[in-house]
Amino acid sequence: MSKLYAIGRGLLRFSTSAPVKHIRRPVLRAMAAGIGGMTAYSLMSPLALEALPSAPEIRMVQDPSTKQHLPEMIHVNCNGNIQTLHLVGLGVRAVTFLRMYVYVAGLYVGEQAEFPRTSSSQAESKSNQLETVVRHWVESGVPCAVRIMPVRGTDFAHLRDGLVRAVNTREKEARKADDEYMWPREAEVMLDKNLRDMKQLFPRTSVPKGHALDLIVFQEAGNHQAYNLTVAYNEKVLGNVQCALSEIQDTYKLFQLPVQLLLAYVSERPNISAALRTSIEAHLESRETA
């Protein structure tokens, strides 16, 4: 009632904004009658009340070691499109000799991901199988992400340095395998640039316990050999690292920072989190038996 009265007053104020000599009483009476009729209709007519749709409940998954929770799904922006990624495993990153937990990491993968059967061959370790599966996902255009959630207060510099060490370890291992990667000059220059770009994304501030740092890796639209790394903090983008090389990629298998940073979390070298790898492996095995 009061809302309709306010509407009526608004209509009258709008009408009286013109010079008074142009407004006749019959017009005002007609307007008042119309408003009164509208009020009567509103009061006498049955109302169909519908509850507003509530936000979908976010299912959380608990890490058994730290009791920290990660969401079962996250939404990320890839090439201008919002993608839904699902959690396929989580585990704690621990400093063994200090017996200290650092953060919980979770691996997320896009809805279009296929879950191939893992090989039962003893010649290939579970870690290598896992790396093969994740590499297949990202190289097939499936977006993937790692969410890092500290279990104690830290800062961006500490997290940044850990990510840089992970990439450097992967690079060192890749250079040992002469038959796996090629290192043309362009790839060397791009890797150096990507490392500098990634370091610059992190502000000089603290990261409280329970806050989320996301490392989102996806193919660039229209270029199946170009990859992007998006770094986000509490779902706010800090920046991007793009690795786009020329046609030499069709000839060589190249070391690309976005992909290698993702693979670092599912590989034994570096050994970031055995608990995370075990959790992902269990998820893949459950998909095979489902």
SVG drawing of the C-alpha trace seen along z (x, -y; Angstrom):
<svg xmlns="http://www.w3.org/2000/svg" viewBox="-12 -29 83 83">
<polyline fill="none" stroke="black" stroke-width="0.4" points="0.0,0.0 2.7,-2.4 4.7,-1.5 1.8,-2.2 1.1,-5.5 4.8,-6.4 4.3,-5.6 1.2,-7.8 3.1,-10.6 5.9,-10.2 3.4,-10.4 1.9,-13.5 5.3,-15.1 6.2,-14.3 3.0,-15.8 3.4,-19.0 6.9,-19.5 5.2,-21.2 3.9,-24.8 0.7,-24.8 -1.4,-26.5 -1.2,-23.5 -2.6,-21.0 -6.4,-20.8 -8.2,-19.4 -10.0,-16.7 -6.6,-15.3 -5.6,-15.1 -8.9,-13.5 -8.4,-10.9 -4.9,-10.1 -6.1,-9.7 -8.9,-7.4 -6.4,-5.3 -4.1,-5.0 -7.0,-4.1 -8.2,-1.5 -4.7,0.0 -4.6,0.2 -8.0,1.9 -6.9,4.5 -3.7,5.2 -5.6,5.8 -8.4,7.8 -6.5,10.0 -4.9,13.3 -1.2,13.2 1.1,15.9 4.1,15.8 7.2,17.6 10.3,17.9 13.4,16.4 15.9,19.0 18.5,19.6 22.2,19.8 23.2,23.4 24.8,25.0 28.6,25.4 29.7,28.9 33.0,28.8 35.6,31.5 37.8,31.9 41.5,32.6 42.0,35.4 45.4,34.1 44.6,30.4 40.8,30.4 40.9,27.6 38.0,27.5 38.1,27.0 35.0,26.5 34.0,29.5 33.8,27.1 35.1,23.7 34.3,21.4 37.1,19.8 37.5,17.5 39.2,19.2 39.4,17.3 36.5,15.1 34.3,18.0 33.3,19.1 34.2,22.8 33.2,25.1 36.1,27.2 35.6,30.1 37.9,31.3 39.7,34.6 42.0,34.7 43.5,32.8 46.4,33.2 48.7,31.3 52.1,29.9 54.3,30.6 57.9,29.8 58.9,33.2 62.0,32.4 60.1,29.6 57.0,31.8 55.1,28.7 52.1,28.4 52.3,25.5 49.2,25.6 46.5,27.8 46.5,28.2 43.6,29.4 43.6,30.3 40.5,29.2 39.7,30.2 37.1,29.1 33.8,30.9 34.8,32.0 37.7,34.1 37.8,37.8 39.1,40.2 41.2,42.8 42.0,46.1 45.4,46.0 47.9,48.6 48.6,51.6 52.1,51.9 54.8,52.0 57.2,50.3 55.4,47.0 55.1,45.6 51.8,44.3 53.3,40.9 54.2,41.1 50.8,42.4 49.2,39.5 51.4,37.0 50.4,38.5 46.7,38.2 46.9,34.6 49.1,33.7 46.5,35.3 43.8,33.1 45.5,29.8 46.8,30.6 43.3,31.6 42.0,28.2 40.6,29.1 41.2,26.3 42.9,27.4 43.7,25.5 45.5,26.0 44.1,24.3 46.5,23.6 45.1,22.8 47.7,22.1 47.1,23.8 49.0,21.0 49.7,17.4 52.3,16.8 53.0,14.2 53.0,14.0 56.8,14.0 57.0,17.4 54.4,18.9 56.0,17.3 59.4,18.6 58.0,22.1 56.4,22.0 59.6,20.7 61.6,23.6 59.1,26.1 59.5,24.8 63.3,24.8 63.3,28.4 61.1,29.4 63.4,27.6 66.5,29.3 64.9,32.8 63.7,32.0 67.3,31.1 68.5,34.4 66.1,36.2 67.7,35.3 65.2,37.3 62.1,35.8 62.4,32.0 64.0,29.8 65.5,26.4 65.5,24.0 66.5,20.5 62.9,19.2 61.9,21.6 64.8,20.6 63.9,16.9 60.2,17.6 60.9,19.5 63.0,16.7 60.3,14.2 57.5,16.3 59.5,16.7 59.9,12.9 56.3,12.4 55.1,14.9 57.3,13.3 55.8,9.9 52.3,11.1 52.6,11.5 52.1,8.5 54.2,7.8 51.6,8.6 50.6,11.4 48.4,14.4 46.2,15.4 45.3,18.9 42.4,20.3 42.7,17.8 42.9,19.3 45.5,18.9 44.5,20.4 46.9,21.4 44.7,21.8 46.1,23.4 44.3,23.5 45.0,23.5 44.7,20.2 41.7,20.0 42.5,20.9 46.1,22.0 46.4,25.5 50.1,25.1 49.8,21.8 49.1,22.0 48.0,19.4 48.6,19.4 46.2,17.2 47.0,16.5 44.0,15.5 43.8,14.7 40.4,15.3 39.0,15.5 40.3,12.1 42.8,12.3 46.3,11.0 47.5,11.5 48.4,13.8 51.4,15.5 51.2,16.4 53.4,19.0 52.9,18.8 55.7,19.9 55.9,20.1 55.4,23.1 58.4,24.8 56.0,26.4 54.6,28.6 58.1,30.2 59.4,30.2 58.1,31.0 58.8,27.8 59.1,26.9 56.2,24.5 55.9,22.9 52.1,23.0 51.9,26.8 55.1,27.6 53.8,25.8 50.6,27.8 52.5,31.1 54.8,30.3 51.8,30.9 51.3,34.5 54.9,35.5 57.5,37.0 59.9,34.4 59.5,32.1 57.7,33.9 55.3,31.2 52.6,33.4 52.5,37.2 49.1,36.9 47.7,35.0 49.0,37.6 47.5,40.4 44.1,38.6 44.0,38.1 45.0,41.7 42.2,42.9 39.8,40.7 40.9,42.0 40.6,45.6 37.1,45.0 36.1,43.7 37.4,46.9 35.3,49.1 32.2,46.9"/>
</svg>
